[in-house]
Amino acid sequence: MISFDAGAWRFHLRAAALIRDGDFVLLHRVGADTFWALPGGRVEAGETAEAALRREMREELDLTLVEVGPLEVVAENLYDYRGRPQHGLELYFPVTLPAGSPLLLADKAEAFERFEFSAGLNGEAPSRVRLEFRWFHREALQGLDLRPDFLLETLAAPAGIAPCHRVVDSASR
């Protein structure tokens, strides 16, 4: 994966999925984290962001037939994670699930879990990590700890946003 240390900072290249079903959006959180994020993961060297997103959908959600749309958001995200400054270049793509997907048929009020092997990031040992997924109605996003926080506005809007570039610097707050 494209992730490296640069002094005190940790840099990573991440691809994330904007998965919607009508007025609902799919979010996830990792392990003991209390905040929510869009599903996705780090891009590997020699892998396109779209290919990385397809791989992550297969690994995290057992989905093989997703339709990845054109890039909608590029975010330069500077933040602190578990006491370490992070610099993420994050690429957000709309993803459409195949008709009849169990995710589309799932009860939107119920969270569900998956487990994934983590190679060990930020100096952590490799381990099995719990991923919690949940559908959220776009009107219920306000007040949710969603990161990066600019996504609250993006996801609360109806589907089909204009492509944009965001710089989020919560590390200097």
C-alpha positions as CSV (number, residue, x, y, z in Angstrom):
1,M,0.0,0.0,0.0
2,I,1.1,3.5,-0.6
3,S,1.8,4.6,2.9
4,F,5.0,5.9,4.3
5,D,6.6,7.9,7.1
6,A,7.9,11.4,6.5
7,G,9.4,12.7,9.7
8,A,6.6,12.8,12.3
9,W,3.9,12.5,9.6
10,R,2.4,9.4,8.1
11,F,1.3,9.7,4.4
12,H,-1.2,7.5,2.7
13,L,-3.1,7.3,-0.6
14,R,-6.7,6.2,0.0
15,A,-9.7,5.4,-2.3
16,A,-13.2,5.6,-0.8
17,A,-16.7,4.6,-1.9
18,L,-19.7,6.9,-1.9
19,I,-22.4,4.1,-1.7
20,R,-25.9,5.3,-1.7
21,D,-29.3,3.7,-1.8
22,G,-31.9,6.4,-2.2
23,D,-31.5,8.7,0.7
24,F,-29.2,6.3,2.6
25,V,-25.4,6.2,2.6
26,L,-23.2,3.3,3.7
27,L,-20.6,4.2,6.4
28,H,-18.2,2.1,8.4
29,R,-16.0,2.3,11.4
30,V,-12.9,0.3,12.3
31,G,-12.2,-1.6,15.5
32,A,-12.6,0.6,18.6
33,D,-12.8,3.8,16.7
34,T,-15.8,6.0,17.6
35,F,-16.0,7.9,14.3
36,W,-17.5,6.8,11.0
37,A,-16.0,7.0,7.5
38,L,-16.7,5.9,4.0
39,P,-15.7,2.4,3.1
40,G,-12.4,2.0,1.2
41,G,-8.8,1.6,1.8
42,R,-5.2,2.3,0.8
43,V,-4.1,2.1,-2.8
44,E,-1.2,-0.3,-3.4
45,A,1.8,0.6,-5.6
46,G,1.1,-0.2,-9.3
47,E,-2.7,-0.2,-8.6
48,T,-5.1,2.4,-9.9
49,A,-7.4,4.0,-7.3
50,E,-10.4,2.4,-9.0
51,A,-8.8,-1.1,-8.9
52,A,-8.0,-0.5,-5.2
53,L,-11.6,0.4,-4.5
54,R,-12.9,-2.7,-6.3
55,R,-10.4,-4.8,-4.2
56,E,-11.5,-3.1,-1.0
57,M,-15.2,-3.8,-1.8
58,R,-14.3,-7.4,-2.4
59,E,-12.2,-7.7,0.8
60,E,-14.5,-5.8,3.1
61,L,-18.0,-6.5,1.8
62,D,-17.6,-9.6,-0.4
63,L,-18.8,-7.5,-3.4
64,T,-17.4,-8.4,-6.8
65,L,-19.8,-6.7,-9.3
66,V,-19.7,-3.1,-8.2
67,E,-19.9,-0.2,-10.7
68,V,-17.4,2.5,-9.9
69,G,-18.3,5.9,-11.3
70,P,-16.0,8.8,-12.2
71,L,-14.0,10.5,-9.4
72,E,-16.1,13.0,-7.5
73,V,-13.9,14.4,-4.7
74,V,-10.2,14.7,-4.1
75,A,-9.3,15.6,-0.5
76,E,-6.0,16.5,1.0
77,N,-6.7,15.5,4.6
78,L,-4.3,16.5,7.4
79,Y,-5.4,15.1,10.8
80,D,-4.3,13.3,13.9
81,Y,-5.0,9.6,14.3
82,R,-4.1,7.8,17.6
83,G,-1.6,10.5,18.5
84,R,0.2,10.7,15.2
85,P,-0.2,13.3,12.4
86,Q,-1.5,11.9,9.2
87,H,-1.4,13.3,5.6
88,G,-3.9,11.6,3.4
89,L,-4.6,12.1,-0.3
90,E,-8.1,10.7,-0.6
91,L,-10.0,9.9,-3.7
92,Y,-13.8,9.5,-3.5
93,F,-15.8,7.6,-6.1
94,P,-19.5,6.9,-6.4
95,V,-20.1,3.2,-6.3
96,T,-23.3,1.5,-7.4
97,L,-24.2,-2.0,-6.0
98,P,-25.6,-4.6,-8.3
99,A,-29.4,-5.0,-8.2
100,G,-30.4,-7.7,-5.7
101,S,-27.3,-7.2,-3.6
102,P,-27.8,-8.3,0.0
103,L,-26.6,-4.9,1.1
104,L,-29.5,-3.2,-0.7
105,L,-31.9,-5.7,0.8
106,A,-30.6,-5.4,4.3
107,D,-32.5,-3.7,7.1
108,K,-31.3,-0.1,7.0
109,A,-31.7,0.2,10.8
110,E,-29.3,-2.7,11.5
111,A,-25.5,-2.5,11.7
112,F,-23.5,-5.5,10.5
113,E,-19.9,-6.6,11.0
114,R,-17.2,-8.0,8.9
115,F,-13.6,-8.9,9.9
116,E,-10.5,-8.1,7.9
117,F,-6.8,-8.9,8.3
118,S,-4.8,-5.7,8.9
119,A,-1.2,-5.7,7.9
120,G,-0.5,-3.4,10.9
121,L,-0.6,0.4,10.3
122,N,1.1,3.2,12.2
123,G,3.5,0.8,13.9
124,E,0.8,-1.6,15.0
125,A,1.2,-5.3,14.9
126,P,-0.7,-7.3,12.2
127,S,-4.1,-8.4,13.4
128,R,-7.7,-9.2,12.6
129,V,-9.8,-6.1,12.7
130,R,-13.6,-5.7,13.2
131,L,-15.3,-3.4,10.7
132,E,-18.8,-2.2,11.5
133,F,-21.0,-1.1,8.6
134,R,-24.3,0.8,8.8
135,W,-26.7,2.6,6.5
136,F,-27.5,6.2,7.6
137,H,-30.3,8.4,6.2
138,R,-28.7,11.5,4.8
139,E,-30.9,13.7,7.1
140,A,-29.5,11.8,10.2
141,L,-25.9,12.6,9.4
142,Q,-25.8,16.0,11.3
143,G,-24.3,15.4,14.7
144,L,-22.6,12.2,13.6
145,D,-18.8,12.0,14.1
146,L,-18.0,11.5,10.4
147,R,-14.5,11.9,9.2
148,P,-13.3,13.9,7.3
149,D,-16.1,16.2,8.5
150,F,-16.6,18.0,5.1
151,L,-18.4,14.7,4.1
152,L,-21.3,15.7,6.3
153,E,-22.2,18.4,3.8
154,T,-21.4,16.3,0.8
155,L,-23.4,13.3,1.9
156,A,-26.4,15.3,3.2
157,A,-26.9,16.6,-0.3
158,P,-28.9,14.6,-2.9
159,A,-26.7,12.2,-5.0
160,G,-24.8,13.6,-7.9
161,I,-22.4,16.2,-6.6
162,A,-20.1,18.4,-8.8
163,P,-16.5,17.2,-8.7
164,C,-14.4,19.1,-6.2
165,H,-11.1,19.4,-4.4
166,R,-11.1,19.8,-0.6
167,V,-8.3,20.6,1.8
168,V,-9.0,19.6,5.3
169,D,-6.5,20.6,8.0
170,S,-7.7,19.4,11.3
171,A,-4.2,18.7,12.4
172,S,-3.4,22.3,13.1
173,R,-6.5,23.0,15.2
